[in-house]
Amino acid sequence: MKQFFHLLYVLPLISFGQVEQGSNIHLVVDSLKNQLLYISQDFLVRLDATTLSKIGVQKILKPRNFDFHPLIKKNKLIFVEEKGGDVFELSKKDSLVRIENSNIKNFLIGSAVFIKKDTLFRHGGYGYWSQSNFFTYLAEQTKEWEVYPISNMSIKPIGVHNHLTLNDNFRFYFFGGHKLSHTGLRNNMSNDEVWSFDFQNRKWSFLTLRLKYVRGKCFFFITLLKNNYFFT
């Protein structure tokens, strides 16, 4: 625990040289290498997870206007485009090399990105005045994004973007974020629904949500199996 708080203090002090103010910062844990990866839009810093000492710094030469979400997949660091379907790996020459063949642009804004059984998944997202309510996954054989099939007996959840998610064994949960108005207007509405998906029977379930205010702040309390999670 002391190391965690020390990490929160040390990371902002790491010098990257010229880093744009306001750029996105990501922290990724590489458990196999026992490393913490501190990633800005232009640099990757590797830290020893035990001592928090700096192992190395690597530049990231990326396309223009490319915002990414870094993840560890099959022991490799990958970069997933936040608005579209592009997926990259970082080469030894510091360049991002594309590793998929899809052509999805500006359709996955605000989608949730996660790894399940070494497969890259996305859920939800917004683009072109529509909103997704399904999963897509990156197929290993074709290197293209495919729609993940669900049971014909399943109900269908709402479309959502910029939402919070949890993975608990064989279940996926989402809540919060925003949804589109059913009136056809392009107005974002706050999502107050909680849904879960069972990857074993491939069915969606609607869950309940309880709101509680503590000192003026709204906490979402959700009971998942025997565990309690809360978010602000």
N, C-alpha and C positions, 0 to 999 in steps of 0.2 A: 504493500500500500504506500509506503514511504517513497518507493521508486516511482510509483505512478504520479504522485503529486510533484516529485522532483522533475519528472518528465514534462509536466504541464508548465513548469517554471522555466526549464532549460530550452525547450524547443523554440519558443519565440525569439530566443537570443542567438540562434544559429545564424551565421552570416552566409548568405548566398551570393553576395555581390549585388548586381543590379536586378532586383525583383520588383515588379510593378506593384504599387500600392493597391490594395483591394483585390489582388488575385486570389484565386481559390487555393486553399491549403488542405491536403489530405494526409491522414495518418493510417498506414497499413501495417498490420502485424504479419511477419513471415515467421511462423512458429518453427518450421523445420530448420531454418538457418539461425534461429534465435536472434532475429533482427527486427528493428522498427524502421519503417520507411517513411520519411518525412518528405512529402511531395508537393512542390509548388507547380505553377504553370510552366516553369522553365528549368527547374532543378530537382534532382532526386538525391536525398541525403540518407545514407545507411548508418544506423546506430546499433551498437551492441545492446540487446535488450536487457542484459544483466547490469552492465556498468554504465550504459548510456553514453559511452565514448563514441566518437565519430569514426566510422570505418572508411567511408569514402563518399565523394560527391560526384555526381554525373549530370551533365547537361541533358535537357530534353528538347530536341529539335522537332517541333510539331508544326502541322499546317496552321495557317492563319485562322483566327476566330474559331479555334477548336477547344471546346471545354470538355473535359474528360472525367470519368469516374474510374479510379484505379482499383484493381482487385488481384488477388492471388488465385490462379487457376492452374491446377496440375503443377504446382511448384514454380509457376512462371508468373511474372508480373504482367498484367494486361491493362490496356487503357480503353475504356468503353466511351464512345461519344455520348454526351448527355442528351442531345436533341435528336440524333439519328441513330442508324444502325452500325456505323463503322466501329471496328475493333482493331486495336493495334498492339504490337509488342515493341519493346525498346531494344534496338540493335546495339551491337558493340560500338558502332560509330555514332551513337547518341540519337539516331533518327528513329522515328516511329514508323514501323513497318506494318502495313495492313495485312490482316490474317483472315479476313472473311470476304465473301463475294456478293453481299446484298447491295441493294441500292435504295435504302430507306432514308429519306431526308426530312427533317423537321416534323416527324410524326410521333416521336417518343419523348416529347418535352415533359419533364417531371415524372418520368417513369421510375419505378423501383428496380434496382439492379442487384442480383444476388446469384450465388453459386449453390447448386444442389447436386450432389453426387457427381462432381466434376463437370457439370453442365452449366453453361451460362444462361440465366433466365432474366427476363424483364416482365414487369407487370404494370398495366395501366399506361398512362401517358396521354398527352394532348397534342393535337396537330391538325391543321386545316379544318378548323371549326368543328372538330369531332373529338371524342374521347374514348379511349380503349377501356374495356372491362375484362380483358383476357390476358393470358400469359403468352409470351413468345420465347423461344429458346434457340440457341445457335446450334444447328445440326452439325455433327462432326464430319459426316461424309460429304455433304454439299457445301459446308462452310457458309450457309445462308440461314437467315432467320425464318423459323417456321412457327405456326400457331400451335400451341400445346393443346391437344384434344382433351375434352372433359366428358364425363358421362352424359348420355342422353337424358338421364333421370335427374340431372342436377338443375337447381334453380340458377338464374343468372344474376351476378352481382351488379352493382352500379359501376359506371365508369368513373375513374378518379385519377388525379395527378397531384404531385407534390405531397404524397401521403407517407405515413409512417408504417413500417412493416416489422414483423417478427417471424422467425423460423423456429419451430419447436418440434423436433423429431420429424414426423411425417406431415406436419401441418404448417400452413402459411397463414398469417393474419395481416390484415391491413385496417387502418382507421385514420381519421384526421384527413388533412389535405383539402382538396377542392374538387367540386363536381360542377357540371354545366347545368344551367337552368333548363327545365323541360319545356319552357315557353318558346324555345328557339332563339332566344336572345343570347348574345355572347358574354353573359355575365357569369362570373365565377361565384359559386356558393360554397360556404364551408360545409364539409362533410361531417355529419354527426353519427354516421353508421359504422358498425364494426362487422367485418366479415372474416370467415376462415375457409381455407381450402384444404381438403384431405387428399394428399397425393397417393394414398392407397386405393380409395374408391373413386377418386377424381370428382368429388362433389363439393359444391359450395354450400356453406351454411351461414345464415344471418345470426349474429350474436347481439346481445344487449350491451348498452353502454351506460355507465353511471358517471355523472359529472359532480364534482365536489369543489367548492371554492375554499381555499385556505389563504387568508390574508390577502384577498383580492385577486389571487391567481387561480386559474382554472386547471384542475388536475383531471386527467382521464384515468379512471380506474377500471381495469379489465381483468377478469378472472379467467385464466386459461388453465384448464385442468386443475392441478393443485398449486399452481404458481400464481403469484400476483405481480403484475407489472404496472408501473405508472409513469406517465410522461407529462411534461408541461408544454 
